[in-house]
């Protein structure tokens, strides 16, 4: 490993000597870029990720000076991937520079791909606001390139985290729109009931029984087959329990559904919010009597 570091350091020194010496501008940058690229690879072999990232940034700078935006974008990407091992913040910064380069040269699909990667970094860091922001950028770019599947994958992430942050109207709008789109696809229409269930859960979280009742009517019009699903019955029964302020009924309905279709962590979290509100209302009513 130490041998790799020594080789990398030697190549890095040679690159810097090239840049500070005499010679044609383009040749200097080209020669230095080649040396930096080799140095970065040796740093990666040595697992010296910070040093590899720093050298890739130098490589990107060489490419920018030669007006080679595509190569600069790739170097920023490599820097980001190296920094991923040590610093989420540095990794996101490098990938953002990669995105900017790809946008400048009109490579929107590549820019979308790395916007999504930045979103995933923030997601892993539990920074949901930033994750939503970058998933939105990715979704817009994927949609502009008509890569609808990738766009909707990003939008589902946006809806998921919006709901976690109690931004229920935003989540509802996304889930309903994806459900509407999916109805026109033979492959995707089977997922419609899941999207409508997620939207309905967000309606329940709003604590407005009129809202969920109206939503269920709308979903029947959108997809007449939805009324025959367990997802519809679950939402309808839960809405009744909320309307009746019946915590026991709410719990029993969920238990029955969960016994056949286990609830994931996201749904469980949101249902617990609804249940906690119901309990609070029940306690308030007890205090009044």
N, C-alpha and C positions, 0 to 999 in steps of 0.2 A: 504493500500500500504506500509506504513512504517513498518508494521508487517512482510510483505514479505521480505523487505530489511534486517530487523533484523535477520530473520530466515536464509536468505542466508549468511549473514556475519558470523553467528555462525557456519554454516556448512563449510564455507570456512576456518575458523580458525581451526576447527577440522581436516580438510583435511591437512592443513599445519603442524599441530601438529603430525599427523600420519607420514608424510614424514620425519620430523626431529627426530622422536623417534626411539626406538629400534624395531627390528623385522625383519622377513624375507623380502628380497627385494621385491619379487613378491607380497606378501601380503600387504606390505606397499603401493605399487603403486595401487593395486586393491582397497584397502579400500579407499585411497585418491580419486581415480577416481570416485568411487560411491558417495562420499561426494561432490565432485566438480560438478558432474552431477546434483545432487539434488539442490545444491546452485545456479547453472546457471538457473535451472527451476524457482526457486523463484525470481531470479532477473528479469526473463522475465515476471513473473506475476506482478511484481512491475513496469514493463516497464522501468527498469534501463538497457538500452540496452548496454551501454559501459561496465558496470560491468559484464553483462552476457557474452559479447564477450570476455572480459579478462579472465573470469573463464573457458570458453570453450577452450581457448588457453592453460590454465594450464591442463585441462583435456586431450587435445591432446598430451601434453608433457608426461603425465603419460602413455598413450597408446603407445607412441613411445618407452619409456623406457622398456615397456613390449613386444616390437617388434610386436605390433598389429597395423599394418599399416591401415587396413580397418577401425578400430574403430577411429584411429587418424584422418583419412580422414573425417569421419562423424563429428568428433568434430570440425575440421577446418571449415567444411561446416556450422555447427550451429553457429560458431563464426562469419563467414561471413554474415549469415542472420541476426544476432543480430546487427552487425555493419552497415548493410544496412540502419538502421533507423537513424544513426547519422553521418557516415563517409564513403563516397564512396571509398576513398583511402584504409581505413582499411579493408573494405568489400572485395575489389578486392585482397588485399594482402592475406587475409585468404583463399579465394576461390582458389587462385593460389597454396597455400600450399596443399589444398585438392586435386587439380589436380595432383600435383607432387606425392602425396601418391598413388592415384588411378593408375597413370601410372606405378609406381614401382611394384604394385601387378598385373598389367595386366588388370585392369578394364577400358578398353579404352572407353566404352560407357559412363560410369560415368564421366570419365575425359572430354569427349566431351561435355557432358551436362553442366559441370561447366565452361568449356572454353566459351561456348555460354552465360552462365549467366554473366561471367566477361565482355564479349563483350557488353552485354546489359547495364551493369553498365556504361561503357565508352560511349556508345551510348547516354544514358540519360544525361551524363555530356558533351555531344557535343565534345568529344575527338575522332574524326573520325579516326585518324591514329591508335590509340590504339584499337578502335572498330574493324577496318579492320584486324589488327594483330590477335586478339583473335577469330574473326569469321573464319579466315583462319585456325587457329589451330583446332577449332571445326570441320570445314568442313573436314579437313584431317583425323581426328580421326573417325568421323562418316563414312567417305568413307571407311576407313580401316576395319570397322565393317560391311560394306555393308548396312548401313542405308542411302540409297541414297536420300530419301525424305528430311531428316533432313540436309544432306550435302548440297543439292541444296538450301534449305531455307537460310542456312548460306551464300552460294555463291551469292545468289541474294542480300543479304545485302552488301556483299563485293562490288559487281558491283554498287549498288546504291550509296554507299559512295565514291567509286573510281571516279565515274562520277562527284559527287559533288566537289571532290578535283581536277577535271580536268584531271584525269588519264584515259582518254577515251579509249586508246587501251586495257587496263586491263579490263575495264567494257565491251567493245565489245566482247572480247574473251570469257568472262564468259557467257554473254547473248546468244551468238551464240552456245556455247557448250551445254547449258541447252536446247536450242531450238532443237538442233540435237538429244539429248537424248530423249526429250519429244515426238519426232515423232514416236518412237518405242513403245509408251505406249498408249493404248486405252483411259485411264483416263486423261493423261497429254497432248495429242496432241492438244486439243482445246486451250491450253495456248501458243502454239507455236507463233501465230501471235503477242501476247503481248511481248514475249521475243525478237522477231525480230524487233518489233517497238522500243523497248528500245535500242537495238543495233543500229538501224538506226538513232535514235535521237543523240546518241553519235557520230556517223559518221558525222552528220550535225554540231555538236559542234566543230569538228576538223576543219571545215571551208574549206574542200577539196571536191569540187563537183565531182571530179573523184572518190574519195573514196566512196561516197554514191551511185554513179551510179554503180560502180563495186559490191558494197555490195548488191544492189537490184537485180542485175543479179545473184549473188551467192544465194540469198534467193529464187529466182524462181527455181533454180536447186535443192535446198535443199527441198523445199516444193512447188510443182507446184500450189497448191490451194491458196498460199499466194497472187498471183497476182489479185485474185478476191475479196480481202478484202479491207475494208475502210482504214485499217492500211497501206497497200501497196500504195493505192492512195494518202494518206496523205503524206507519205515520198516522193513519186514521184513528187507530186505537189510542196512540199516545196523545193525539190532539184532544180526544175525548177525556182522557185522564187529566190532562192539563186544564181543560175547561171545567172539569168537575173538582179540580184541586185534590185529586185522589192519588197520593204518593204510593199507596199500596198497589193500586191498579197499574200505575206507571211502571213500577218495579216488576210486577208479574208479567206484563206484556213484553218487557225487555228480556226477561229471563227465558220466556218461551221462545222468542226469536233467536236468542243467543244459543240455545240448546241445539238448534238445527243449523244455524249460520253464525258461527262465532264472530263477535264484533271485534274489529281491530282497535288499536289504541286511540286513533283519532276519533272514531265514533264514540268510543267509551268516554273519552274526555268531554265531548260535547254533551252527551246524554247526562253525564254527571252534573254538568252546569245547569241543565234544565231541571234535574231532580232537586238540586240544591235550592233553586229558586222556588220550586214547589214547596219544599220543606219550610223555607223562610216564610212563605205566604201562609202556610198552615199554622205556623207558630204565631204569626201576627194575628190570625183569626182567633186563635185560642186565647191570646192576651186580651182580645176585645170582648170575649164572652165571660 
